[in-house]
Amino acid sequence: MAEHHFKFIEKGNLGLIGLGVMGQNLVLNLESRGFSV
């Protein structure tokens, strides 16, 4: 199972490191809802 690291940064609401396919879909979903990733 892929390990995901969540990190809050100033420029974005959420930073994701170690993306697999599910992580990429999560990022696209968050961006479509107005989050800066």
FENCORTA-V480595 format. One record per helix or strand of 2 or more residues. SS is the DSSP state (h for helix, s for strand). FROM is the first residue (numbers start at 1). TO is the last residue. If there is no record, write none. Layout:
BEGIN
SS;FROM;TO
SS;FROM;TO
END
This chain:
BEGIN
s;5;7
s;15;17
h;21;32
END
